[in-house]
Amino acid sequence: MSFLRNRIRIKVIPAIKECDARFDSNFLRTVHKLQAADNFIDKIAQEFVKDELDTKELLALDIYLQKRILLKWLIKNRAEFNISESFLDEMLKFLQSEHGGTHKLSDSWLIEKKKNRVKLIKWEK
């Protein structure tokens, strides 16, 4: 990944700047817009983060927002987890299941789903 980043920095960006002198200002404006959009999504996601999540409410949202809410929920509850796209997909698959029960997140954390409610449980071996 770092090799690709270096090639972009050394070859691609100078070529773009040569083609368009406004590249720096346009790029900076785009970064600011992306940061504003990210802050907006975070603000919306935070409204859904509670001790327990309502699965019907969560699953009715856009998939991107679902994942952001799950991430913020795990962080808020200080759950130990290895974040990845597949980890969040696995959580959502469990939440979409019609069956209740528990799902292991890590060696010391479970999520428990009963009816339309899901909560985190810290457990010791």
Sequence and secondary structure as in RCSB ss.txt:
>XXXX:A:sequence
MSFLRNRIRIKVIPAIKECDARFDSNFLRTVHKLQAADNFIDKIAQEFVKDELDTKELLALDIYLQKRILLKWLI
KNRAEFNISESFLDEMLKFLQSEHGGTHKLSDSWLIEKKKNRVKLIKWEK
>XXXX:A:secstr
 HHHHHHIIIIIHHHHHHH TTHHHHHHHHHHHHHHHHHHHHHHHHHH  SEEEHHHHHTS HHHHHHHHHHHHH
HTT      HHHHHHHHHHHHSS  EEEE SSSEEEEEETTEEEEEE   
